[in-house]
Amino acid sequence: MNPAATADTPANPASRVLFASLIGTTIEFFDFYIYATAAVLVFPQLFFPDSDPTSATLQSLATFAIAFFARPLGSAVFGHFGDRIGRKATLVAALLTMGLSTVIIGLLPTYAQIGVLAPLLLAICRFGQGFGLGGEWGGAVLLATENAPPGKRAWFGMFPQLGAPLGFLLSTGCFLALTHWLSEADFMAWGWRIPFIASSLLVLVGLYVRLRITETPSFRKTLERNERVEVPMLTLFREHSRVLVLGTLIALTVFVVFYLMTVFSLSWGTSALGFSREEFLKLQMIGVLFFAATIPLSAVLADRFGRYPTLVVSNLLMIAFAFSFESLFSVGDASSTLLFLSIGLGLMGLGYGPLGTILSELFPTAVRYTGSSLAFNLAGIFGASLAPYAATWLATHHGIGSVGYYLAGAAVLALIALLLTGETRQRQD
């Protein structure tokens, strides 16, 4: 601990805090999304050979889901140490776990080389990605919000949230560049490995930045008051289980809509609607710009008007958007598809920006790392892990409109949770 720092005075400059929270989540989401893209474009052919392309894609999407089940476990483990020994060391460990898992994926042999061992190793590495991200997100949000000045928590808390669109733009940009510069044969033979291996460079940058920060003021207060609990997870379930359930439901909609707009739409667009891979990735990148633009807008609204009204409005708009699926995403027209992606991802940003802040404000400091991380990642299980799979099944059997109803149902559950939670911005350490 910096001896010059007091419990009330942040030892970290604001610029360093915000960059450290942003760079870490950008790297983590870059790693996470390159797998999502490869799960649609590469892995069905190389790791799950099958005479039926749809079956192979569904198997690949099943491994995609593994990470979301690993994330709560990562939340529990990293959250324990984050609440016991501090945010900084835990964030470094989470970043290393995610980074190593990603690089190994880029080195794996394929089904043609080692048979059924290939998808097994792929699944293990995907589990490692989810385990690391389970500890990364909550720590990055707390690094930002626990260093925020009064009245700026949502603004500080949105910087780690920006890592999601930035990571997506980087990952999609990599695959677009590879698609443009390599032949299909070279891309499938070795080109797809480049983003996974190159992520090691980003991890080194992230580690350098993370190692230069000091502990947050809120955690230092916990140390001074001797308020740490022996087993944060047990305390969380015993004293804050209701809040945990509500936080999970509040985060539900953003997970559903994001993975519908990215993984499912890419799979459906390049198969049922006839888009080329390059064309659809370009449309997605434009849509993600709206995602990135509405995150800071939502943070401003959340600091000015409150987290509760901002998130209520975003979920109401999401319900209205859900009824446009049939008209906007069923004909294979580029302009309507771009409008579909832009609206969906823009609304995603409106709900995602204040999400880290409201989840962190729901829990006391002693269990905040564990509680906020677990709520976020449990929402990942229920909202995202099976979303591409479920949406593909629904669209195939009941039409694309049924996928919109699926999203509307998630938004209704989030609205109920918000009504039961109320405003959180007045809650302090």
N, C-alpha and C positions, 0 to 999 in steps of 0.2 A: 504494500500500500504506500502511496505517496505521502510522506509525513507532512507535507505542506497542505494536503487536502483535508478539509473538514467534512463532516457528514452533510453539511448544508451547501457546500460549494463544489460544483463539479470540477474534477481534476482534468477532464477531457475537454479540449476546445470543441465547440459545436460542429465545426467543419469536419473534424476528425471523427466524431461520433457518427455523424450522418453518412460520411463516406464509408466508414467501417461497416455500418448496418446495411448500406446499399450494396457495396461490392460483394459482401458475403452472400446475400440472398440472390443477387444476379448470377453468381457462379453456381449456386445450388440449383436454381431454377433452370439455368442453361443445361446443366447435367441432366436434370429431370426431364426436360423437354426434348433433348436429342434422343432420349430413349423413346418418348412418346411418338416422335416422328418416325423413328426407325421401326417401331412396333407395327406401323401401318405399311411402310414402304419397303422394308428390308427383311425383317425377321420372319415373316410368314414364308418367304421363299428359302431362306438360308438355315433357319433353325426349326421350322415346323413344316417339312415337306409333306404335302397332301395333294391327292388328286382333285380335291374340292377347294378352290381358293378361299371361299367363304369360311370353311371350317378351319383352314390354316390361319386366317386372319383372326378368328375368334379365339383360337389357342394363343396367338401372340398377344391379343388384348387381355387374355387371362393373366399372363405374366406381367403385363403392365399394371394390373390391379394389385399384384403382390405388394408393391411398395406402399400402397395405402394402408395395408394391414400391418406393415412393419413400422409405419410412422408413429402410431400410438405407443408401441414398445420403445421406440427411440425417445418419445416424449417422456416416458416413465424413467428411463435410465438417465438420459441427459438432464431431464428436469430435476431428478434427485440431486445430481451433483451441482446443477446450476443454482438450486436453492440452498445447498449445503456449503459448497466451496466457492461459489461465485460465478458470474456470467462469463467472464473473459476466458478462463481455462476451458470451460465447457464448450464455448463457441469454437475454439480452436480444434478441439477433439471432434466436434460434429462436422466441421469442414473437411478434416482429414478423412473421416469415415466415408463421406459422400464422394470425395475426390478419388480416392483409391478404388472404390467400387466402379466408378465410371471408367477410369483408365483401363481396368481389367477387362471390361466389356469389349473395349476396342481391340483387345488382344486374343479374344476367345476363338478357338477353332469352331467350324460350322458342323452342322449335322452330317454333311457328306464326309467330313474328316474323322469324327469320333462318334457318330451315331447319337443315341438318346442322351449321352452325357452332355452334349452341347446345350440342349434346352434346360437341363438341370443346372448347369453352371450359370447360364443366363439368368435363371430364376434366383439363384443365390446372390448374384451381383445386384439384381434388381431389389432384392430384400435389403442389401447393404445401402443402396441409394435411399430407400425409404427410411431406414433406420437413422441415417445421418441427417436427412432433411427433417425428421421428427424432432431433432434437437436444435436444428439451426434456426428455424423460423421464429420460435418463441424467444430464443435468446437475442436474436437481432432486433425484434420488436421491443424487448425490455431495455436493450442497450440504448435505443432511441428514446423511448417514452420516459424512462427513469432518469434521463439526463435533460429532459425538456423543461424549459422555463414555464411559469404559470400561464395558462391560456393557450399554450402551443403544443399540447400533447398530441392532438390529432395531426398537426402539421409535421412534427418530428416522427410520429408513428407511421406516416405514409411513405417515408423514404425506404424502409425495407420492403414495403409493398410494391414499390416501383421496380424492385428486382424481378418480379414476375413478368411484366411486359418486356423489360430489357433482356432478360434471359431468353424469352421466346423469340424476340427479334434476332438475337445473336444465333440461336440454334437454327431457326428457319433460314436465316441468311446463309449459314454454312451449307445447309442442304441445297439451297438454291444455287449457290456458287458451284458446288460439286456437280449438280445436275447440268449446269450450263457448260462447264469446262471438261467434264469427263463423259466418255461414252457410257451407255447403259451397262455394258459388260464390265468396264473398269470400275464403275460405281459399285456394282454388286460384288465384284471380286475383292476390292480393297478400299475404294474411295469412301464408303460409309464409315470406315474405322477412324478416319481423320478427326472428326469432331470429338470423339470419345478420348482419343489419345491427347489431342491438343488441349483438352480441359485441364491437364496437369499444369500448364503455364498459368492459367487463370487461378488455380488453387494456390500456387506459390505467391502470386500477388496478394490474394486474400489473406494468406497467413502472415505476410509481412505487415499488412495494415492492422490485422487483429492483434498481433503481438505488441503493438505500440500503444494500445489503449489501456486505461486503468479501470478499476471496478466502478460500478455505478453508485451514485449517492444513496439511493434507496437501499441497496444491499449493504452499504457501509453502516447505515442506520440500524439495520437488522442485527449486524454484528455487535454494534455498540450497546444495543438494548438487550442482547442475548435472546433474541426472539426466534432463532432458527429452531425448526422442529426436527426430531430424529429421523422420521420417515415421512417426507412430504406427501407421498402418494396416499398413505393411510390417513393422514390428516385431511387431505383433500376429499377423500370418499366419506370420511366420517362427519366432517363439518361443512362441506361445500358441495355435496353431491347434486343438490337441486340446481345450483348455479352452473355446475359443470354440464348438466343436461341442457339447460337453457342456452349456454354459450355454444354448445355443439349445434343446436338447431338454428341459432342466429347465423352461423357460418355456412349453413347447408346450401343455400341458393347459389352463392358465388362458385362453389365447387361444381355444382351441376351445370351451370351455364358455361363455365369456362371449358370444361372438357367436352361439352356438346359443340361448342364453337371451334374447338381445335382438333382433338383426336377423332371424334365421331364425324364431324363435318368433312375432315380431310379424307377419311375412309369412304364415306358415302359419296362425296363429291367426285373422287377419282375412280369410283366404281359405278354406282347407279346413275350418276348424272353425266358421266363422260368427260369430266375435266382432265387435262393432263396434270401431272404432278407439279410441274413448274408453274403452270397457270394458277392452280389453286393455292399454292404456297404464296404466290404474289398477292392474291386476294386476301389471304389470312394476314400477311404482314401489314397491309393497309388497315385492316380491321383492328389489329393490335395497337396501331397508333391512336385510335380512339380510346382503347383501354388505358394507354399511358396518359392520355390527356385528361381523362375524367378522374383519375386518382388524386392529383393535387386539388382539383375542383371540389371533390368530395371532402377532402381534409379541411379546406377553408370553410365549407358549409358546416362541417361537424364541430369546428371550433367556435363558429359564430352562432349557430342555431341549436347545436347539440347532436350527439350521436344518434339518439332515438329517432328524431324526425327525419334525419338524412337517410337512415337505413329503412325506415318505413316507406318513404317515397320510392327508394330504389327497388324494393320488393314489389310495390304496387305496379310500378312501370314494368317490372319483369313479368308479372302476370299478364299485362296487356300485350307485351311482346310475344309471349308464348303462343298466342292465338294467330300469329302471323306466319308460323312455320310452313303451313300448307301452301300459302300464296307466294312466299319468298324463296323457299328452298326445295322446290319440287320439280322445277322445269329445266334446270341446267343453264339458265341465262346468267351471264357474267354480271350484269348490272344489278339484278335482283339478289344474286348471291352476295355481292359486295355489300349491298344495303343490309342484308340479313346479318352478315358477320360484323359490320360496323356498329349496328344498333345493339346487337347482343354483347359484344365486347365493350362497348361504351357503357352500357348498363352494368356490366361486370365491374368496371372500374369504379363506378359510383357506389357500389356496395362494398368493394374490396378495400378502398382507401381507408375508411375509419375502422375496419374490422379488427386490426391488430390493437388499436387503441381501446376499443370497447371491451375486448376480451381481456386485456391486461388490467383494466379498471374493475373488472368483476371480482378479482381475487386479491387477498392481502399479500404483502411482499413475501412473507415466509413460504408461501406455496404458489407464488405467481408464475414462476417459470414452468412448474409442473402443470398447473391448472390451465393457463392460457394455451400452452403447447398441446395438452391433451384434448382440450375442447376443439381446437383447430384441426387436429389430425383425426379425431373421431369423426368430425364432419367430412374429412377426406374419405373415410371408409364408406359412410352412408351416402355422400353426395357425389364422389368422383370415381372411386375405385371401380364400380360396376357401371358407371354412366355410359361409356362408349359401348360396352357389351349390351347393356339393357336397351340403349337407344337403337343399336343395330337390329336387335331382335324385334323391337316395337315397329320400327320403320319397315322392316321386311314383312311382318305379318299383319300390321294394322295401318300402315301408311305413315307418312312423315308428320301428319298432324298430331298423332298420338305422342310423338316425342315432345311436342309443345305442351301437351297436357301433363306430361311427366315433370317438366320444368315448373309449370304453374303449381303443381302439388307441393313441390319443395318450397316455393315462395310462400305459400299459405302457412306451412309449418314454421318458417322463419318469422312471419308476421305474428303468429301466436306467441312465440318465444319473446319477441320484442315487447309485446303488450304486457307480458308477465314480468319483464325485466325493468322497463322504464329507463329513464335517463341515468347516465353513469359519470358525466364529466365533473360533477362536484365531489366525487369520491377521491380521497387522498390516501397517502401511505399511512 
